[in-house]
Amino acid sequence: MSKMSRREFAKGAAALAPLAFAPFSLTAQTAPSDKFDIVVAGAGHNSLVTAAYLAKAGYRVVVLEYRPQVGGGVKTEEVTLPGFKHDTCSTAHGGIQANPLMRNDELHLIRDYGIEYIQADPIYHMPFPDGSYITQWRDLDRTCDEFGKFSKKDAAAYRRMHDENEAIRPVFDGNGLTPLGFGGKTVAERLAEHPQGKIWQRRLAMSQWEILRDNFEDDHCRAFMMGTPPSMSPPQYPMSGRSAYSAIRTSRPIPKGGSGILTQALAKFIEANNGVVLTNKAVTRLIVENGKCVGVECADGSSYRGEKAVLSTIHVKQLVDMAPRELWGHDFLDGVDTWEGEISEIVAHYASKEPPKYPVSGGTLAVCESAILVTPARLLRYAHDFPNNTVGLDDPPLTVFCSTVADPSRAPAGMHTIKVIGLQPYDLKEGAKHWDSIKDEVAESNLNYLRKFAPNLTDDKILGKFIVSPLDIERRNPHMWHGSVHAGSSEPAQSGNMRPMPGWAQYRMPIPGLYQTGACTYPGGSVTGAPGRNAAMVMLKDFGTSLEEVVKKA
């Protein structure tokens, strides 16, 4: 699949298109004939963030998106039935809250474009086969009491890890929100000055499983800490220790109206600042003249030129095929050739009459986000299943979103949207295309397993469904290479200054005039907006100004 062209991707995606509505379509599909300063290839949330800052700076920007709707992995679509708004990739927006884009409302997306975040309570719920459960609440004491049902030692461990995490937070706050080499102390330098720095240096080098195994004694508590939600890498892999603290949270904010509200606001901001956003524009080639990237060509024969730069959010696996390979350099090509994917997902979207209702003491509980992990050992198995291309249907670890519990605006009155995510390998022994034959069976197996814990979800409650396999994820968004919703693994070889590869982590590409953002770039995937804002900082500096000066503009 790494050699598949974007035209071929579009053909595969076309099979999914008839079910996908675009309730928030934006612009006409032709651009004015005047010139642009910057051409942006791809309209994921990071490239839209970069384009928004550049547009605010006064540069004429055109954004080209190959799908009918902008957003990439931050998108809301009516894929089951009209009126049911499904987040077709990301749902929770926790990571972006620390970004000055949102924290300081730098582009006034909250003030002027109506972005509003909902803090659901409870935050998470995990039921177990023996009828017990752990519910995570925004109140720390209440959550500790949930762990205490299984082990007083584990309740104390959760509180201790919470306090440790809060104490070290200033060291990690802002990590990834500044381009590498832009000054300021690195995390390693800050840890060296911190009283607990040596302990955390060791923790960061350990695996998630080692930390959770050593701090918790009960498997129910260990399962909750590992599976809410599970990492996209096996938990026993080295240098995943920071993930051991990811389940310690006091919120999981979701945008009112759907995940795509964020990217729609960014697109509207770009247009309000003299930019152009075009959909159904698949970029297929970079225009390189005199050794500099000066524009792009699209599958429909159109071309767009940028007087100052081209910004890409195309996956590096496809990007290198859009210009002569000798222009990239051996080190960059080697990094592309050795790029690794992550554990991928099979996702089932349902329109439903009811949310999942989990039996609890005194009745049932409906929550925005829940997870099922029967034992830690089941998640540890991914270290075997993923490299061996093994589909596991027994006791599947699941993440379940029912955002309509807290945000009824996403469905008709009294109705609900449900998203069931299972982790599975992209590559199969029969080949990735075998997913077309088995995806319905795997999704049905996951639903039936969920019904063991939420028995109210009988067939008569399900009004519509839309199944997306790991292969479909790639077809719908080529940036999610091999079904990697974060564009690829975040293991040590693809993290920090090695994302996308050593020497090229500052958003400038080997071809002059070409910049890169998105999940392929530092600090990686998830909805943080960090790669987008960082790329804007680098580009604005190269253009002779700064992001700080741009933000000050009225």
N, C-alpha and C positions, 0 to 999 in steps of 0.2 A: 504493500500500500504506500510505501514511502515515495514511490515513483509515480503515483497516480496524479494526473493533471487535475487542475481545478475544473476543467470542462467535464472530466469523468466524474469528479465528485458531484457536480451539479446534476448529472444524469441519475446518479444513485439517490440524491436527495429529492429528485422530482417525484419519486415513488411515494414520498412522505408528504409532499406539498398539498395534495388535495384535502387532507384533514386539518391543515394548519391555517387558522384564520389570522389576520393581521389587524386587530382592532385599533392599533395605534399607528397606522401608516402615516408617513410624514410629508413627502415632497413629490413633486413631479419628477419624471425620470429623465429629463434632459437638463443640462446645465447651461447657464449663460455662456456666450462665446468669449467673454473676457478672460484674461489670464488669471492664474492663481499663484499665490506665493508658496503654498504648501499643498501637496496632494497626499491624502491619507488613504491607505489601502486597508480596508477593514473597519468595521464599526462595532467592535467590542467595547466594553466599558472603559478599558484603559486608553485605547486610541481616541475615544470620544473625550476623555478627560484631557489628554494632551491637546487635541484640536480645540477644545473649549478655551484653555489658557492661551493658546496661540491666537485664536479669534479675538479674545479680549485684548490681547496685545496690539491688535490692529492689522494682523496679517489676514490676507484673503485665503480662506481654507476651503477645499472641497474634500468631502468624505465619501468614499466609494464602498458600498456594501453589497456582497454578492447574493445575500438572501433578500426576501421581500420585506424584511423588517430588521431594523437595527437592534443591536444589543448583545450579540454573541451569546455568552453564557449568562447574561443578565437580561432576561427576556421573559415576558408574560404573553401567553398565547391561548386562544380558545381551540384546543386540539381535540376535545371530546364532543362537547355540545355548545351551541351558542349561549353566551352568558356565563359560562364556567371558565374563569381565568386561571390558567395553570402556569406556575413557574417551571419552565421547561429545562432549567439547569439550577442555578443558585436560588436560594430562598432567604436564608438568614444573612444579614449584612453586618455582622459583628466587627470584622476587621477594618472596615472603612470608617468606623466612628472615630478612630484616633487620627485619621488623616486630616490635616488642616482644611482640606476641601470641604469636609463635613463638620469637623470640630469647630472651625472658625467661620464656616459658611462663606469661604473665599469667593465663590462665584454666585452667591446668593440663591443657590438652588432651593434652599429651605424657605427663604424669605419670599422669593418671587415665583417659584415654580411649584410650590405646594407639596414638597416632599415631607412626609410625616412618618415617623417610625413608631411601631407598636411594640411594647415590652410585655410579652405574654407571661402570665404566671398561672400555673407552674411553667417552668422552663422546659423540663424534660421528664419523661416517664419511661421506666423500663420494667416490664412484667417478666416473670420467670415461670417455667413450666410447673413448679411446685405450688403455684398460686400466690407466692409472695411478690413483692415489687419494691422498687425505689423510685420515689418522686423527688425531683429537684425543684426547689422553690427559690424565689428571689431572696427570701429570708434565710440567712446562713444557719441560724439555730434550728430552724425547721428541717433543713436539709440534713444537718448533722444527726438529728433525731431519726431520720429515715435510715441512715447508715447504722445507727445504734440499735435498730431492730435486729441486726445480724451480728454485730460485734461492737462493744464499747470501744475496743482498741481501734477499730476502723473508723468510728465516728471521730475519735481524737486525731487519727491520722488525716482525715479529710480536713479538719479544722487547722491542723498544723501545716498541711500543704497549702491551704488557703492563705495562711498568714505568711508563709515563706514566699509564696508567689507575690503577695502584695508588697513585701519588703524589697523584693528584687525588681519589681515592676519599673522603677525609674531607669534601671539599666537597660531594659529591653524596650521601653517606650520610645517610639521614634525609630527603632531599628527597621531599616528598609525604607524609611520615608525621606531619605536623602541619598542622592546618587553616590556610589562608591567613589572616593577620591575628592569629594566636595567639602572636605574639612570636617571638623568635629571628631570626637573620639569614637573608635570602633567599640563594639560590644566587648571584645577581648581586652581592650585598654580600660574600659569602665569596670569590668570584672576584676582586673588586676588591682584596682583601687578600692574595691568594695570589701567590707569585713568578711562577708560570706563568699567572696569571689572564687576562692579555690574550690570550695564545695560545689559551686555551680559549674565551674569548668569541668569537674568530674561528671556531674549530672548530665551536662550537655553531650558528653562523649558516650554515655551509657545508652542503653535501649529503653524505650518506653516500658517494655515488659519487666525489665530488671527493677526499675524503680517501683512500679506498681506491685510486683510480686513481693518486694522486700518491705513495703510500707503497709500493705493490707493482708489480712489473713483469711478473709472469707471470700469465696469465689463469686458470690453475688455482688459484693462491693467491687471486686476486681473487674468483673464484667461491665459494671456501670462505667467505671473509669476508663475502660478500653473502648467501649462501644457507643459513646454518646457525643459525636458520631465516631465511627472507626476511622483510623488513619488510612490514607490511600497507599501506604507501604506496610509490610508486615511489622507488627509491633516489637519483634525481637531483633530488628535490624539495628546495628550500632548507630550512634549519634542521632537517635530519635527521642532522646530523653526529655526534651522540652515538651513533647506531645503528652507526656504523663500528666501534665498540668492543664491540658486543654479542656478537660471536663469540669474544671473548677471555674465556675462563672456565675455571675449574678444577673445575666440577661442574654437573650438571643434576639436582637431587634430584627423585625421584619417590616418592610415598607408597606404602608397602607395602599391597597390597590394592586399590589404585585411587585415582584422584583424589577420588572421592566420599567416601572415608574422612574427609576433612577436614570436609565439610559435614554428614555424619552425626554426627560428634562434636559439632559446634556445636549441632545440633538436640537431641541428647541432653542437652547441657549446659543448654540453655534449659528443657527439660522438668524437669530435675533441680532447677532454680531457680524452680519454680512457674509456668513459662510453658507455653503451649499452642502446638503446631505442627499445622496442619491442611492437608491436601493436597486436590486437586480443588476448590479455592476460587478461582474467577476473579473478581478485583475488577473491577467495571465502572463504578462511580461513587463519587466523593467526596461525603461528606455535609458540607455547609457550612451552618452556622447562625450568624446574626449576624456574618457575615464571617469566621468561623473554621472550619477543618476539624476536625470532631469525630468522624469515623468513615468507614466505607466500606460500600458495598453490593456483593453478589456476584451472579454470573449465576444462581445457584440461588434467589435471592430472600432469602437471609439477609443480615443486616447486623451490623456490629461497631462499637462505639463506644469511643474512647479518651479517658479523662478528661484526660490531659495532652497527647497528641500522636498524630499519624499519621505513620508513616515509609513512604516509597515507594521501591521500586526498579523501578517501571514506567518504561519508556522515555519520555522527555519528549515524543516524537512522539505517544504515546497518552495520556499523562497530561493534556495540555491539553484533551482532549476529554471528560474526566471531571468537569469543573466548568464553570460559565459562563465563556466566554472573557474577558469584561470583568474578571474577578477576577484575571487573570494580569498584566495590564499590557502596554503596547505593546512595551517593550524585550524582555521575556521571550518574547513571541509571535514577535517578529522573529527572535530567536535560534533558536527551534524551527523556524520556516519555512525558515531558511537552513542548518539542520543537514545535514551531509554524511556519507555512509557511507564505508566503506573498501573496499579490495579484499576480496572475499569468498572463500569456500572451497567446494570440493566434496570431501566426505570419504567414503572407502570403508572400512568395517570388515570384516575377514575373520577367521573362525575357521579355523585352519590346523594342519596336521600338523607344519610346520617354520617356523622363522623365515626371513626373507630371508638368504641366504648369499652374501656378496660375495667374489669371487676376490681373493686377496691373495698376496703372496710366501709360498710355503710351504704354501698351502692356501686355506681360506675363513675369513671373519670374520662372525660374527653380533653385532649391536649393538642396544642399546635404541633409539637414535635415529640416523637417517641422513638424508641429503638428496642430491638430484640437481639440479645446475644445469650445463648443458653449457657455457655461456659467460656472462660478465657481461652481454653484449648481450641475451641472452634475457630477463633480468630487467628491464633498462632498457626493454624493449618495453611493459611494463605501463603506462607513462605514455601510450601510444597506445591499447592494447587496452582498458583499463578505461573511459576516458571515451567510447570509441567502441563499447562494448557488444560487443566481439569475443571469441569463444571461440577460444582457440588450442590445438590438439591436437598441434602439432609440438614435439618436445623439451620437454615440459612440466616446469617446475620443480616438484619434489616434496619433501615432508617425510614421512618414514616412521618410525612408532613401532612397536616390538615390545617392549613393556615386560616381557613374560614371559621375555625373555632374562635379566633380573636379578631378576624377581619371578614365579617359577613358580606362586605362589598364585592368579594371575589366570585360570588355565585348568586343565582336567583334566590329569592327569599326562602329560608328554611333548608336550602340545599348546601352541598359541600364539595370541595375538591380534595382529593387524596392523592398523594404521591408516595409510592413504595419503591425504595431503592435497595437493590441487592448488589453485592460486589462479585464480579465474575471476570475471568480473563478475556481479553480481546481475541487473542490467538487460540484457535482450537485445533485439535489433532486433525480434524477434517478440513481445516482452513477457516478463515474468518467468515467467509460467505455462508458457512453452515449455520450461523446465527439466524439467517432468514428462515431456516427450517425449524429451529428449536425455540425461538424467543417467546412464542405464545405459551409453549409448555412450561418454560422456566418461570415466566411471569405468573401463570396460573398456580404453579407450585408455591411461589412466594406468597400469593394471596391466600391460598388455603392454609399456609403455615401461620400467617397473620390472624386468620380466623380462629385459630386455637386460643389466641389471647384476647381477641375482640370478636366474640361469636355473633355479634349483631350484624356483621357485614355479610349478610346472606345475599344470594344472587339477585333477589328482588330489590335490594337496596342500591345495586349498581346500575346506573342509567347509561353510561358510556365509558369507553376505555381507549387508551392510546399507548401502545407499547413501543419502547425505544431500546434496542439492543446496543451493546458496545459498538457494533459496526454502524448502526443507525446514528449514534452520537457523532461519529466521525463524518458520516454523510451529511448530517445537518449542519455541522460546523467543522470544516477541515482543520481548524486550529486545534481541535481536540484530537490530536493525532493518536491513532490506535485506541480511540475511546478514552483518552486521558483528559478528564475534565479540567485538569490543571496544566494541560499541554505536555506534561511529562513528569517523570519521577522528581521528587525533591530530595533525593538521597545526596550524600556529601559530594559526589562527583558532578552534580547538577545544581548546586546551591552556592550562595554567596557570589564570590568573584568568578565562579565557574558557570554561571547561568547567563547566557546560553553556553558559553565556553570561555576558558581562560583568555584574558586579554580583550574580551569584547563584552564586558558587563556594564559599560557606561552608555549603552543605547546608541552609540555610533557604530555603523557597520563597516566592513572592510572597503566597500565601494563608497568613495566620497559623495556627499549629498544624500546618502540613504541612512535613515535612522530606524530603530526597531523598538517597539514596546509590546506589552501584552504578557501573558503568563510564561512565555519562553524566556523572559528577561527577569533580571533581579528586581524584587526579591522572590518572584514566583507567582503562583496562582492564587485563587480565592478572590473574593470581592473586597479588595483593599484600595484600589485606585492608585496604589503606590507606584507600580511601573509607569502608569500614565502621567502622574504628576512629576515623577523623577525625569521622565523623558522630556517633559516640557521645560524643566529646569535646565537640562543640558542644551536643548535646542535654543532656548532664549539666551543662554550665556554665549553660545556660538554666534548668535545674531547680534551680540553687542549690548544686550540688556539683561534683566534678571526677572525671575518670577516674582520676587518681592516688589519690584517696581510696578509690574503688571497688576498685582493684587491691589496696590494702592490706588490705581486708576478708578475714577468714579464710575 
